Amino acid sequence: MKFDFSGYATKNDLQCSDGRIIRKDAFKHNDGATVPLVWQHSHDDPTNVLGHAVLENRADGVYAYCKVNKSQAGSHARELVQHGDISALSIYANNLKQNGGDVLHGAIREVSLVLTGANPGALIDNVSFQHSDGSFDEIPEEAIIYTGEEITMFKETEVVHAAAPAAVKAAPPAAPAANEDPTVQEVFDSLSEEQKNVVYYMIGAALDEATTNNDAALQQAYTDGGEEMKHNIFESKDDIGGGEALSHDAVKSIFSDAQKRGSLKDAVLAHAVTYGIEHIDYLFPDAQSVVNSPDFLKRDMAWVTSVMDGTKHTPFSRIKSIYADISLEDARAKGYVKGNVKKEEFFALAKRTTYPTTIYKKQKLDRDDMLDITDLDVVAWLKAEMRMMLDEELARAVLVGDGRDIASLDKIDEQCIRPIYTDNDLYAHHVKVTAVSDTQDLIDEIIKSRENYKGSGIPAYYTTTGLLTDMLLLKDSLGRRIHNTVADLEATLRVSRIVEVPAMAGLERVVGAETLALKGIMVSLGDYAMGADKGGQIGMFDDFDIDYNQYKYLIETRCSGALIHPKSALVIEQVK
């Protein structure tokens, strides 16, 4: 891989301005790791990520081979380094462990290009958190570490992974052949960061026991350059939360079992009860939500928008429709015979008035719950649910009614919002289909009934997903699809579109001695008027109950709805 520039991310054995010293191999486990290359440690904007850096642990520090991306910020950073305007790197590290003033272990999370490397040595800036009262807490386990080393710019240099000391070990060791048992090192390198932390704890506990029992052999394994490590760099068992520590023999037994299983995690869990580690699952990371707010388990709502946007909206809530029936014989124009009396035309006028009703949805939240829920805006989420459900109820009432029993106190008055499904035959012409043997016969009957439609424009056809599927699956005598697409079926039925309505599934009604199953509604919703006076439109209200420490929310509307033109809808029903 070709890199753009390189430099020391941090140097060993340099005393920082706060007195701490980064010791050799403090970041040894980051050797070969790839971490983000960032601008000035800015983590609040993804555009601040300039590329990535491959780390190499050396005898005198950690060296970084940097490759910038092709973004505008990355290209600009490359120019700044090439021109010599920026010449310093810095790292952000956490999980820092130290013995006195010596930093012995840590995890490098990112490398940053910085305007200056501070002093020509090293500088550690502790990460601090500010409280609302103005005080600060310093967190010594996290730090931004600067050095004074300058960057080296590459000129078409390719870094080969197999090269000698300057090689960049970016890839983990290759997996063992199928006929070979994996080594402990290979098993360990395959672990995630969280799983390695479990191993660190167990090794630290074993080292404590070895020190207590004067186990010279194990102590020698933790000696660096002839100097015995005086401080356990891992968490003590008291810090982890108590419980029995593992002995040296126990650790060796677990590692031996891991070689056979191929998974250190499985081996640890298998030995958990044997060695008395209670609640070992506490050491593994918690589950995290993949979305910012809970998803709604809901019905398909696409048809709701079609209904709410398709109806005619009026600025008054009392809807009156007046019509004259000129279909009678007496309303026809007549021929005149000389000497005879000319007869007057006769037709009748009729009217229908629809009055408004109130439809609402109410909800409440305890204030304590609102304060405790910090991951999302629970009020906005709740209001979105209330509006969504109110719209669905209105759309259902317009097409087929709310479905509640007539005796229910929650039922929407069907004299105020008149469902097309059960409306009078004068407005919604009901087509009763009998003697239908298959879906093709039903389609034929729907096409024949089209002559009864007197509404404006080309209507839409509202039906169930099941019936739509049956229509699309129809085949001719050669086994070919009759309707390859929904658009083909729409052309056959002579409708502008077909809308799937889950609320229509299974609906039926009893008329006389017959049970009629609803198969669809053909209507142009521009012939259906929904009216609301000023102030009666959909509104959201909230209030706080001091006695019960609760916020209460109400969404409601006061409106009416009805077909306003005769024969402006066809209701297709099949005799069961």
LOROTOR-552461 format. One record per residue (C-alpha): residue number from 0; residue in three letters; x negated, y, z negated. Coordinates in pm, whole numbers, always signed. Layout:
<nodes>
NODE     n   res       px       py       pz
NODE   NUM   ALA        X        Y        Z
...
</nodes>
This chain:
<nodes>
NODE     n   res       px       py       pz
NODE     0   MET       +0       +0       +0
NODE     1   LYS     -121     +352      +79
NODE     2   PHE     -118     +600     -207
NODE     3   ASP     -128     +980     -187
NODE     4   PHE     -347    +1056     -487
NODE     5   SER     -470     +911     -815
NODE     6   GLY     -602    +1018    -1152
NODE     7   TYR     -625     +934    -1518
NODE     8   ALA     -285     +936    -1684
NODE     9   THR     -455     +914    -2025
NODE    10   LYS     -810     +869    -2162
NODE    11   ASN     -926     +660    -2456
NODE    12   ASP    -1114     +776    -2766
NODE    13   LEU    -1036    +1146    -2720
NODE    14   GLN     -919    +1325    -3031
NODE    15   CYS     -593    +1506    -2965
NODE    16   SER     -510    +1845    -3103
NODE    17   ASP     -298    +1686    -3377
NODE    18   GLY     -585    +1463    -3494
NODE    19   ARG     -465    +1139    -3337
NODE    20   ILE     -689     +926    -3114
NODE    21   ILE     -565     +703    -2831
NODE    22   ARG     -758     +379    -2865
NODE    23   LYS     -867     +133    -2599
NODE    24   ASP     -592      -90    -2456
NODE    25   ALA     -316     +102    -2635
NODE    26   PHE     -119      +74    -2310
NODE    27   LYS     -274     -251    -2191
NODE    28   HIS      +62     -421    -2134
NODE    29   ASN     +149     -147    -1881
NODE    30   ASP     -134     -267    -1654
NODE    31   GLY      +12     -314    -1304
NODE    32   ALA     +345     -158    -1398
NODE    33   THR     +527      +77    -1162
NODE    34   VAL     +684     +382    -1327
NODE    35   PRO     +858     +695    -1191
NODE    36   LEU     +646     +995    -1088
NODE    37   VAL     +824    +1303    -1228
NODE    38   TRP     +782    +1680    -1217
NODE    39   GLN     +690    +1836    -1556
NODE    40   HIS     +869    +1560    -1756
NODE    41   SER    +1208    +1693    -1642
NODE    42   HIS    +1459    +1413    -1693
NODE    43   ASP    +1780    +1611    -1641
NODE    44   ASP    +1792    +1610    -1259
NODE    45   PRO    +1728    +1318    -1019
NODE    46   THR    +1561    +1556     -772
NODE    47   ASN    +1275    +1588    -1023
NODE    48   VAL    +1172    +1229     -945
NODE    49   LEU     +892    +1274     -690
NODE    50   GLY     +798     +910     -630
NODE    51   HIS     +627     +638     -833
NODE    52   ALA     +295     +554     -993
NODE    53   VAL     +120     +218    -1027
NODE    54   LEU      -75     +196    -1354
NODE    55   GLU     -416      +34    -1404
NODE    56   ASN     -557      -26    -1749
NODE    57   ARG     -929      +52    -1755
NODE    58   ALA    -1197      +43    -2021
NODE    59   ASP    -1177     +420    -2061
NODE    60   GLY     -804     +476    -2019
NODE    61   VAL     -504     +428    -1794
NODE    62   TYR     -548     +517    -1429
NODE    63   ALA     -247     +601    -1206
NODE    64   TYR     -215     +551     -831
NODE    65   CYS      +61     +784     -714
NODE    66   LYS     +288     +765     -409
NODE    67   VAL     +537    +1047     -343
NODE    68   ASN     +869     +996     -167
NODE    69   LYS     +993    +1168     +149
NODE    70   SER    +1229    +1404      -31
NODE    71   GLN    +1180    +1779       -7
NODE    72   ALA    +1049    +1790     -364
NODE    73   GLY     +814    +1497     -300
NODE    74   SER     +670    +1648      +16
NODE    75   HIS     +622    +1981     -159
NODE    76   ALA     +441    +1811     -448
NODE    77   ARG     +205    +1637     -205
NODE    78   GLU     +115    +1974      -51
NODE    79   LEU      +50    +2129     -393
NODE    80   VAL     -188    +1849     -489
NODE    81   GLN     -361    +1847     -152
NODE    82   HIS     -414    +2222     -169
NODE    83   GLY     -550    +2199     -522
NODE    84   ASP     -270    +2403     -681
NODE    85   ILE     -188    +2116     -919
NODE    86   SER     -461    +1893    -1053
NODE    87   ALA     -337    +1726    -1372
NODE    88   LEU     -126    +1429    -1476
NODE    89   SER      +58    +1357    -1799
NODE    90   ILE     +255    +1064    -1939
NODE    91   TYR     +570    +1023    -2142
NODE    92   ALA     +546     +724    -2377
NODE    93   ASN     +755     +576    -2657
NODE    94   ASN     +743     +279    -2895
NODE    95   LEU     +415     +425    -3025
NODE    96   LYS     +246     +226    -3304
NODE    97   GLN      -53     +358    -3495
NODE    98   ASN     -288     +278    -3781
NODE    99   GLY     -369     +601    -3957
NODE   100   GLY     -461     +844    -3680
NODE   101   ASP     -533     +570    -3422
NODE   102   VAL     -266     +508    -3156
NODE   103   LEU     -284     +132    -3093
NODE   104   HIS      +24      +51    -2885
NODE   105   GLY     +289     +221    -2674
NODE   106   ALA     +501     +196    -2361
NODE   107   ILE     +447     +438    -2071
NODE   108   ARG     +788     +529    -1927
NODE   109   GLU     +685     +784    -1662
NODE   110   VAL     +391     +981    -1523
NODE   111   SER     +436    +1351    -1449
NODE   112   LEU     +265    +1607    -1235
NODE   113   VAL     +200    +1906    -1463
NODE   114   LEU      +83    +2260    -1405
NODE   115   THR     -204    +2219    -1647
NODE   116   GLY     -362    +1938    -1843
NODE   117   ALA     -386    +2158    -2153
NODE   118   ASN     -735    +2131    -2303
NODE   119   PRO    -1004    +1914    -2137
NODE   120   GLY     -943    +1624    -2366
NODE   121   ALA     -605    +1515    -2484
NODE   122   LEU     -294    +1672    -2631
NODE   123   ILE       +8    +1493    -2774
NODE   124   ASP     +337    +1681    -2783
NODE   125   ASN     +582    +1500    -3013
NODE   126   VAL     +938    +1479    -2890
NODE   127   SER    +1167    +1684    -3117
NODE   128   PHE    +1543    +1703    -3161
NODE   129   GLN    +1710    +2028    -3264
NODE   130   HIS    +2007    +2034    -3502
NODE   131   SER    +2294    +2284    -3504
NODE   132   ASP    +2146    +2455    -3813
NODE   133   GLY    +1824    +2531    -3623
NODE   134   SER    +1608    +2265    -3794
NODE   135   PHE    +1401    +2010    -3603
NODE   136   ASP    +1327    +1640    -3651
NODE   137   GLU     +997    +1521    -3504
NODE   138   ILE     +997    +1166    -3371
NODE   139   PRO     +638    +1034    -3388
NODE   140   GLU     +730     +719    -3196
NODE   141   GLU     +782     +924    -2874
NODE   142   ALA     +530    +1161    -2720
NODE   143   ILE     +418    +1349    -2412
NODE   144   ILE      +43    +1297    -2372
NODE   145   TYR     -179    +1523    -2159
NODE   146   THR     -541    +1484    -2050
NODE   147   GLY     -779    +1722    -1878
NODE   148   GLU     -879    +1485    -1596
NODE   149   GLU     -831    +1604    -1240
NODE   150   ILE     -644    +1426     -963
NODE   151   THR     -825    +1257     -674
NODE   152   MET     -657    +1302     -335
NODE   153   PHE     -653    +1000     -102
NODE   154   LYS     -729    +1030     +268
NODE   155   GLU     -564     +739     +444
NODE   156   THR     -698     +509     +170
NODE   157   GLU     -528     +177     +125
NODE   158   VAL     -533      +18     -216
NODE   159   VAL     -562     -359     -186
NODE   160   HIS     -423     -562     -473
NODE   161   ALA     -696     -823     -443
NODE   162   ALA     -981     -570     -459
NODE   163   ALA    -1237     -556     -739
NODE   164   PRO    -1220     -327    -1047
NODE   165   ALA    -1027      -49     -872
NODE   166   ALA     -748     -279     -764
NODE   167   VAL     -396     -197     -864
NODE   168   LYS     -222     -495    -1022
NODE   169   ALA     +131     -400     -930
NODE   170   ALA     +280     -747     -901
NODE   171   PRO     +334    -1001    -1178
NODE   172   PRO     +151    -1335    -1162
NODE   173   ALA     +283    -1575     -901
NODE   174   ALA     +524    -1840    -1018
NODE   175   PRO     +364    -2183    -1082
NODE   176   ALA     +403    -2457     -825
NODE   177   ALA     +699    -2686     -867
NODE   178   ASN     +480    -2969     -996
NODE   179   GLU     +297    -2753    -1252
NODE   180   ASP     +405    -2661    -1603
NODE   181   PRO     +408    -2281    -1658
NODE   182   THR     +149    -2144    -1895
NODE   183   VAL     +243    -1940    -2203
NODE   184   GLN     +112    -1626    -2030
NODE   185   GLU     +327    -1692    -1723
NODE   186   VAL     +634    -1746    -1939
NODE   187   PHE     +561    -1430    -2138
NODE   188   ASP     +512    -1217    -1825
NODE   189   SER     +855    -1323    -1701
NODE   190   LEU    +1030    -1176    -2006
NODE   191   SER    +1222     -849    -2013
NODE   192   GLU    +1112     -561    -2239
NODE   193   GLU    +1376     -650    -2500
NODE   194   GLN    +1269    -1014    -2508
NODE   195   LYS     +903     -913    -2546
NODE   196   ASN     +999     -703    -2850
NODE   197   VAL    +1129    -1021    -3014
NODE   198   VAL     +792    -1186    -2947
NODE   199   TYR     +608     -885    -3094
NODE   200   TYR     +804     -924    -3416
NODE   201   MET     +730    -1294    -3444
NODE   202   ILE     +359    -1250    -3375
NODE   203   GLY     +340     -965    -3627
NODE   204   ALA     +506    -1181    -3890
NODE   205   ALA     +265    -1465    -3815
NODE   206   LEU      -32    -1228    -3844
NODE   207   ASP      +89    -1108    -4185
NODE   208   GLU     +110    -1466    -4306
NODE   209   ALA     -234    -1545    -4163
NODE   210   THR     -381    -1250    -4353
NODE   211   THR     -211    -1363    -4675
NODE   212   ASN     -339    -1721    -4633
NODE   213   ASN     -690    -1611    -4516
NODE   214   ASP     -641    -1786    -4181
NODE   215   ALA     -976    -1692    -4028
NODE   216   ALA     -904    -1846    -3688
NODE   217   LEU     -584    -1650    -3633
NODE   218   GLN     -736    -1329    -3767
NODE   219   GLN    -1021    -1366    -3517
NODE   220   ALA     -762    -1380    -3235
NODE   221   TYR     -660    -1027    -3326
NODE   222   THR    -1012     -883    -3343
NODE   223   ASP    -1100     -612    -3088
NODE   224   GLY    -1467     -579    -2995
NODE   225   GLY    -1586     -732    -3324
NODE   226   GLU    -1377     -493    -3532
NODE   227   GLU    -1099     -663    -3724
NODE   228   MET     -764     -490    -3684
NODE   229   LYS     -666     -366    -4028
NODE   230   HIS     -307     -271    -3935
NODE   231   ASN      -20     -480    -3799
NODE   232   ILE      +92     -289    -3490
NODE   233   PHE     +428     -466    -3481
NODE   234   GLU     +737     -404    -3686
NODE   235   SER     +721     -553    -4035
NODE   236   LYS     +993     -790    -4143
NODE   237   ASP    +1123     -526    -4383
NODE   238   ASP    +1167     -281    -4095
NODE   239   ILE    +1351     -535    -3883
NODE   240   GLY    +1607     -593    -4152
NODE   241   GLY    +1481     -869    -4382
NODE   242   GLY    +1509    -1246    -4353
NODE   243   GLU    +1246    -1518    -4350
NODE   244   ALA     +931    -1471    -4139
NODE   245   LEU     +797    -1732    -3900
NODE   246   SER     +478    -1917    -3992
NODE   247   HIS     +186    -1959    -3756
NODE   248   ASP     +279    -2323    -3697
NODE   249   ALA     +638    -2219    -3621
NODE   250   VAL     +522    -1972    -3355
NODE   251   LYS     +304    -2239    -3193
NODE   252   SER     +598    -2482    -3196
NODE   253   ILE     +826    -2230    -3026
NODE   254   PHE     +565    -2149    -2759
NODE   255   SER     +510    -2519    -2696
NODE   256   ASP     +883    -2571    -2652
NODE   257   ALA     +897    -2266    -2422
NODE   258   GLN     +649    -2434    -2185
NODE   259   LYS     +886    -2728    -2151
NODE   260   ARG    +1203    -2523    -2119
NODE   261   GLY    +1058    -2255    -1893
NODE   262   SER    +1227    -1983    -2101
NODE   263   LEU    +1095    -1829    -2422
NODE   264   LYS    +1437    -1684    -2496
NODE   265   ASP    +1598    -2030    -2487
NODE   266   ALA    +1321    -2169    -2707
NODE   267   VAL    +1364    -1891    -2966
NODE   268   LEU    +1740    -1943    -2979
NODE   269   ALA    +1696    -2321    -3008
NODE   270   HIS    +1465    -2279    -3310
NODE   271   ALA    +1660    -1995    -3471
NODE   272   VAL    +1850    -2218    -3715
NODE   273   THR    +1545    -2438    -3784
NODE   274   TYR    +1331    -2146    -3899
NODE   275   GLY    +1605    -1954    -4077
NODE   276   ILE    +1643    -1649    -3849
NODE   277   GLU    +1998    -1539    -3920
NODE   278   HIS    +2185    -1312    -3679
NODE   279   ILE    +1903    -1324    -3424
NODE   280   ASP    +2149    -1178    -3171
NODE   281   TYR    +2094     -842    -3346
NODE   282   LEU    +1758     -826    -3171
NODE   283   PHE    +1908     -837    -2823
NODE   284   PRO    +2048     -523    -2654
NODE   285   ASP    +2413     -424    -2686
NODE   286   ALA    +2645     -444    -2388
NODE   287   GLN    +2688     -118    -2199
NODE   288   SER    +2992       +5    -2010
NODE   289   VAL    +2943      +40    -1635
NODE   290   VAL    +3205     +316    -1603
NODE   291   ASN    +3252     +645    -1787
NODE   292   SER    +3617     +585    -1876
NODE   293   PRO    +3842     +277    -1904
NODE   294   ASP    +3998     +162    -1578
NODE   295   PHE    +4377     +147    -1559
NODE   296   LEU    +4530     -195    -1498
NODE   297   LYS    +4810      -66    -1277
NODE   298   ARG    +5035     -146     -984
NODE   299   ASP    +4950      -28     -634
NODE   300   MET    +5025     +347     -640
NODE   301   ALA    +4961     +436     -273
NODE   302   TRP    +5334     +437     -196
NODE   303   VAL    +5404     +689     -474
NODE   304   THR    +5216     +965     -293
NODE   305   SER    +5404     +878      +27
NODE   306   VAL    +5740     +924     -147
NODE   307   MET    +5653    +1233     -352
NODE   308   ASP    +5493    +1415      -59
NODE   309   GLY    +5756    +1303     +192
NODE   310   THR    +6068    +1434      +17
NODE   311   LYS    +6205    +1782      +76
NODE   312   HIS    +6148    +2009     -226
NODE   313   THR    +6395    +2289     -301
NODE   314   PRO    +6360    +2578     -554
NODE   315   PHE    +6703    +2503     -706
NODE   316   SER    +6816    +2199     -901
NODE   317   ARG    +7184    +2181     -805
NODE   318   ILE    +7193    +2020     -463
NODE   319   LYS    +7512    +2045     -257
NODE   320   SER    +7552    +1881      +82
NODE   321   ILE    +7850    +1967     +305
NODE   322   TYR    +7933    +1768     +615
NODE   323   ALA    +8208    +1757     +877
NODE   324   ASP    +8314    +1419    +1013
NODE   325   ILE    +8340    +1474    +1389
NODE   326   SER    +8320    +1105    +1471
NODE   327   LEU    +8701    +1065    +1461
NODE   328   GLU    +8906    +1033    +1781
NODE   329   ASP    +9087    +1361    +1710
NODE   330   ALA    +8758    +1550    +1716
NODE   331   ARG    +8685    +1460    +2077
NODE   332   ALA    +8718    +1713    +2359
NODE   333   LYS    +9031    +1652    +2571
NODE   334   GLY    +9131    +1680    +2930
NODE   335   TYR    +9406    +1928    +3029
NODE   336   VAL    +9708    +1856    +3249
NODE   337   LYS    +9882    +2160    +3392
NODE   338   GLY   +10201    +2247    +3209
NODE   339   ASN   +10112    +2045    +2895
NODE   340   VAL   +10038    +2185    +2550
NODE   341   LYS    +9671    +2205    +2450
NODE   342   LYS    +9603    +2026    +2119
NODE   343   GLU    +9380    +2158    +1846
NODE   344   GLU    +9069    +1969    +1739
NODE   345   PHE    +9090    +1804    +1400
NODE   346   PHE    +8813    +1704    +1160
NODE   347   ALA    +8765    +1703     +785
NODE   348   LEU    +8504    +1871     +564
NODE   349   ALA    +8353    +1700     +262
NODE   350   LYS    +8086    +1785      +11
NODE   351   ARG    +7869    +1623     -258
NODE   352   THR    +7695    +1799     -546
NODE   353   THR    +7403    +1655     -743
NODE   354   TYR    +7303    +1798    -1082
NODE   355   PRO    +6961    +1780    -1254
NODE   356   THR    +6839    +1550    -1528
NODE   357   THR    +6529    +1550    -1751
NODE   358   ILE    +6256    +1288    -1709
NODE   359   TYR    +5966    +1281    -1956
NODE   360   LYS    +5671    +1091    -2098
NODE   361   LYS    +5539    +1148    -2449
NODE   362   GLN    +5209    +1045    -2613
NODE   363   LYS    +5008    +1122    -2927
NODE   364   LEU    +4649    +1099    -3055
NODE   365   ASP    +4510    +1109    -3407
NODE   366   ARG    +4262    +1393    -3440
NODE   367   ASP    +4012    +1162    -3614
NODE   368   ASP    +4015     +931    -3310
NODE   369   MET    +3960    +1226    -3075
NODE   370   LEU    +3652    +1334    -3272
NODE   371   ASP    +3512     +981    -3289
NODE   372   ILE    +3547     +911    -2916
NODE   373   THR    +3241    +1086    -2777
NODE   374   ASP    +3177     +890    -2455
NODE   375   LEU    +3465    +1046    -2257
NODE   376   ASP    +3717    +1328    -2259
NODE   377   VAL    +4001    +1120    -2399
NODE   378   VAL    +4257    +1402    -2369
NODE   379   ALA    +4194    +1450    -1996
NODE   380   TRP    +4202    +1073    -1947
NODE   381   LEU    +4533    +1045    -2133
NODE   382   LYS    +4693    +1334    -1941
NODE   383   ALA    +4590    +1175    -1611
NODE   384   GLU    +4767     +853    -1715
NODE   385   MET    +5083    +1044    -1816
NODE   386   ARG    +5104    +1229    -1483
NODE   387   MET    +5038     +912    -1284
NODE   388   MET    +5316     +721    -1461
NODE   389   LEU    +5565    +1009    -1433
NODE   390   ASP    +5508    +1034    -1057
NODE   391   GLU    +5557     +658    -1021
NODE   392   GLU    +5886     +673    -1214
NODE   393   LEU    +6017     +957     -999
NODE   394   ALA    +5922     +775     -678
NODE   395   ARG    +6086     +454     -801
NODE   396   ALA    +6404     +643     -894
NODE   397   VAL    +6423     +795     -544
NODE   398   LEU    +6383     +467     -355
NODE   399   VAL    +6544     +194     -567
NODE   400   GLY    +6631     +336     -912
NODE   401   ASP    +6442     +280    -1236
NODE   402   GLY    +6577      -74    -1282
NODE   403   ARG    +6682      -25    -1646
NODE   404   ASP    +7018     -147    -1769
NODE   405   ILE    +7297     +105    -1742
NODE   406   ALA    +7341      +95    -2121
NODE   407   SER    +6976     +186    -2188
NODE   408   LEU    +6916     +528    -2343
NODE   409   ASP    +6598     +559    -2134
NODE   410   LYS    +6768     +505    -1799
NODE   411   ILE    +6738     +784    -1541
NODE   412   ASP    +7088     +902    -1448
NODE   413   GLU    +7158     +773    -1096
NODE   414   GLN    +7415    +1048    -1042
NODE   415   CYS    +7137    +1303    -1081
NODE   416   ILE    +6859    +1128     -891
NODE   417   ARG    +7047     +913     -643
NODE   418   PRO    +6856     +597     -536
NODE   419   ILE    +6861     +537     -162
NODE   420   TYR    +6898     +163     -229
NODE   421   THR    +7241     +194     -398
NODE   422   ASP    +7364     +519     -240
NODE   423   ASN    +7705     +547      -75
NODE   424   ASP    +7740     +397     +273
NODE   425   LEU    +7810     +741     +410
NODE   426   TYR    +7451     +843     +336
NODE   427   ALA    +7264     +511     +327
NODE   428   HIS    +7402     +264     +577
NODE   429   HIS    +7375      -89     +433
NODE   430   VAL    +7290     -359     +687
NODE   431   LYS    +7395     -704     +568
NODE   432   VAL    +7196     -974     +748
NODE   433   THR    +7344    -1324     +757
NODE   434   ALA    +7259    -1652     +931
NODE   435   VAL    +6887    -1572     +942
NODE   436   SER    +6673    -1883     +974
NODE   437   ASP    +6325    -1727     +985
NODE   438   THR    +6131    -1402     +974
NODE   439   GLN    +6162    -1347    +1349
NODE   440   ASP    +6542    -1351    +1322
NODE   441   LEU    +6517    -1090    +1045
NODE   442   ILE    +6301     -866    +1265
NODE   443   ASP    +6560     -896    +1543
NODE   444   GLU    +6838     -790    +1307
NODE   445   ILE    +6638     -491    +1184
NODE   446   ILE    +6582     -378    +1543
NODE   447   LYS    +6952     -416    +1625
NODE   448   SER    +7055     -213    +1319
NODE   449   ARG    +6844      +82    +1435
NODE   450   GLU    +7147     +221    +1623
NODE   451   ASN    +7311     +302    +1288
NODE   452   TYR    +7029     +537    +1186
NODE   453   LYS    +7134     +903    +1219
NODE   454   GLY    +6853    +1068    +1023
NODE   455   SER    +6604    +1322    +1150
NODE   456   GLY    +6282    +1220    +1318
NODE   457   ILE    +6124     +876    +1329
NODE   458   PRO    +6181     +695     +999
NODE   459   ALA    +5931     +497     +790
NODE   460   TYR    +5998     +142     +674
NODE   461   TYR    +5950      +69     +303
NODE   462   THR    +5921     -300     +221
NODE   463   THR    +5739     -558      +10
NODE   464   THR    +5389     -691      +69
NODE   465   GLY    +5529    -1044      +94
NODE   466   LEU    +5769     -960     +379
NODE   467   LEU    +5504     -758     +563
NODE   468   THR    +5267    -1054     +539
NODE   469   ASP    +5531    -1292     +676
NODE   470   MET    +5592    -1061     +972
NODE   471   LEU    +5220    -1034    +1053
NODE   472   LEU    +5177    -1413    +1037
NODE   473   LEU    +5436    -1479    +1307
NODE   474   LYS    +5301    -1676    +1603
NODE   475   ASP    +5430    -1754    +1950
NODE   476   SER    +5470    -2102    +2095
NODE   477   LEU    +5099    -2108    +2184
NODE   478   GLY    +4989    -2030    +1828
NODE   479   ARG    +4888    -1669    +1897
NODE   480   ARG    +4969    -1383    +1664
NODE   481   ILE    +5270    -1184    +1785
NODE   482   HIS    +5162     -874    +1592
NODE   483   ASN    +4783     -844    +1568
NODE   484   THR    +4793     -529    +1357
NODE   485   VAL    +5036     -334    +1139
NODE   486   ALA    +5051      -73    +1415
NODE   487   ASP    +5186     -339    +1656
NODE   488   LEU    +5460     -427    +1407
NODE   489   GLU    +5544      -57    +1356
NODE   490   ALA    +5593      -19    +1731
NODE   491   THR    +5821     -323    +1738
NODE   492   LEU    +6039     -191    +1455
NODE   493   ARG    +6032     +165    +1603
NODE   494   VAL    +5912     +323    +1278
NODE   495   SER    +5640     +579    +1209
NODE   496   ARG    +5470     +361     +947
NODE   497   ILE    +5525      +67     +716
NODE   498   VAL    +5474     +135     +345
NODE   499   GLU    +5426     -144      +91
NODE   500   VAL    +5623      -87     -231
NODE   501   PRO    +5548     -332     -517
NODE   502   ALA    +5854     -201     -707
NODE   503   MET    +6083     -349     -439
NODE   504   ALA    +5966     -709     -491
NODE   505   GLY    +6247     -941     -602
NODE   506   LEU    +6521     -676     -607
NODE   507   GLU    +6874     -798     -541
NODE   508   ARG    +7229     -695     -624
NODE   509   VAL    +7569     -861     -640
NODE   510   VAL    +7838     -721     -409
NODE   511   GLY    +8171     -902     -446
NODE   512   ALA    +8094    -1272     -436
NODE   513   GLU    +7765    -1230     -249
NODE   514   THR    +7409    -1185     -375
NODE   515   LEU    +7208     -958     -147
NODE   516   ALA    +6826     -952     -151
NODE   517   LEU    +6659     -625      -54
NODE   518   LYS    +6434     -660     +254
NODE   519   GLY    +6353     -299     +325
NODE   520   ILE    +6460      +65     +345
NODE   521   MET    +6430     +263     +668
NODE   522   VAL    +6437     +637     +602
NODE   523   SER    +6277     +967     +687
NODE   524   LEU    +6221    +1118     +342
NODE   525   GLY    +6257    +1468     +484
NODE   526   ASP    +6632    +1395     +461
NODE   527   TYR    +6599    +1342      +82
NODE   528   ALA    +6596    +1663     -124
NODE   529   MET    +6444    +1698     -470
NODE   530   GLY    +6524    +2022     -649
NODE   531   ALA    +6403    +2196     -963
NODE   532   ASP    +6476    +2544    -1095
NODE   533   LYS    +6193    +2775    -1200
NODE   534   GLY    +6047    +2630    -1518
NODE   535   GLY    +6190    +2286    -1445
NODE   536   GLN    +5896    +2169    -1239
NODE   537   ILE    +5654    +1915    -1382
NODE   538   GLY    +5489    +2069    -1688
NODE   539   MET    +5249    +1951    -1959
NODE   540   PHE    +5296    +2057    -2322
NODE   541   ASP    +5095    +1985    -2636
NODE   542   ASP    +5136    +2049    -3007
NODE   543   PHE    +4950    +1973    -3330
NODE   544   ASP    +5124    +1813    -3626
NODE   545   ILE    +4938    +1937    -3936
NODE   546   ASP    +5115    +1697    -4172
NODE   547   TYR    +5012    +1386    -3979
NODE   548   ASN    +4689    +1526    -3827
NODE   549   GLN    +4805    +1433    -3479
NODE   550   TYR    +4800    +1595    -3138
NODE   551   LYS    +5118    +1530    -2942
NODE   552   TYR    +5150    +1558    -2565
NODE   553   LEU    +5460    +1580    -2347
NODE   554   ILE    +5495    +1582    -1970
NODE   555   GLU    +5842    +1637    -1828
NODE   556   THR    +6045    +1768    -1540
NODE   557   ARG    +6409    +1860    -1491
NODE   558   CYS    +6512    +1790    -1137
NODE   559   SER    +6771    +1634     -908
NODE   560   GLY    +6746    +1427     -592
NODE   561   ALA    +6975    +1298     -318
NODE   562   LEU    +7005    +1224      +53
NODE   563   ILE    +7155    +1530     +219
NODE   564   HIS    +7244    +1395     +566
NODE   565   PRO    +7496    +1120     +641
NODE   566   LYS    +7359     +790     +774
NODE   567   SER    +7004     +914     +716
NODE   568   ALA    +6882     +579     +576
NODE   569   LEU    +6921     +209     +652
NODE   570   VAL    +6913      -41     +366
NODE   571   ILE    +6834     -391     +498
NODE   572   GLU    +6974     -670     +277
NODE   573   GLN    +6991    -1043     +331
NODE   574   VAL    +7263    -1269     +200
NODE   575   LYS    +7112    -1536      -25
</nodes>
